[in-house]
Amino acid sequence: MLKKQMHEAAKQQKFEQAAKIRNRINSLERIEKVKRPWEPERREITGDSTIFELQSALKLKNSPKRIEAFDVSNIAGEETVASMVVFNRGEPLKSHYRKFIIRGVAGPNDVASIKEAVYRRFAKTLKDKMPAPDLLLIDGGIAQARAARAAAKKAGIRLPIIGLAKKEELIFFPGKNIPLKLPRDSNALLLLQKVRDEAHRFAITFHRSRKRRSAIPRFL
């Protein structure tokens, strides 16, 4: 019942009311854990409640059910590649993952590489095959987020874009100079980290496979 009320409030963009209901749900869940101390603590970072928490934290107009994340991998600017991973309701949608070989950037330039990959994602062929994401997540800071926004704009796409920087785990918005810092135990942040880290893993795996391939001698 409470979850239904929370979702209704979210649909009407009554974020404060929905947040209060969410807090009440969390309090009741904590009470249940006290009643059953023998059960191991489970951290659920998928599903509608986490998606709503992310929507509320980022002040998004629409629910970020489909999240696409980009990362770049290279060594000293060689064999630069980019990855795109897709999560739907907090779960990886691996059939929609994409790899990009960066061809239009010379040397180690993550910002320009992100710009190329994002533009190519929203070029006509990919755009026609895939639905647009509700949120675009970039592994990086303000420069990478702004590069992604410029690429999306060039492709005629408007959508929420953020950058998530490692270590401090700050969230950067292309149009703002001050980043957002969520609590470390926030489900919204944990979901973003999960998606960002998967993009990082996918990019590194692709880069290593290309390096191994290029290291194999070719005989005539």
C-alpha positions, 0 to 999 in steps of 0.5 A: 500500500505504501509503495503504491502511494509512493509511486503515485506521488512520484508520477505526480512529481510530488517528490517531497511527499514521495520521499516521506513515504519512502522514509517510512517504508525504510523505517518499517523495514529496519524494524523488521530487521531488528525483529529478525536479527538472525537474517543476513542483511540484504542490500537491494539496489534494483527495482522501482524503489531504487529507481525512484530514489535516483529520480528524486536525488537527481531531480529528473522529470522522468523515471530513469528506468533505462540507463546507458553508461559510457567509458573509454579505455586506452594506454598512452592513446593507443588502441582507444576504445569506448564501451556502452552498457545498458541497465533496465530497472537496475539490471544489465541488458547485455544484448544492448551493450555496444563497443566503439573503436575510436578512430577520430581522436589522436593520442590520449584524449578521453574527453574527445573519445567520449564525444565521438562514442556518444555521437556515434551512439545517437547517429541514425543507425543506432538511434533507429535500433534502440530506444533513447535512454532515460539517463546517460551516465559518463565515467568521468567529471564535468569535462566528460559530461559536457562532451557527451552533452555536446555530442547528443546535441549535435545528433539532435538528442536532448536527455539528462546527462551526468558524469560520475567521478571516481574516488570522491564519487561526485556527480557532475551535471553539464550545466552546473559547476557544483557537483552533487555528493550523495551519501555513500550508503545511498541506493541511488549512488550504489546503482550509479556506481554499479552501472559505471563500474560495468561500463569500465569493466566492459571497456577494459575487457574490449581494450585488452582483447584488441591489444592481444590481437594486435600483438599476434604476429601476422605471417604472409 
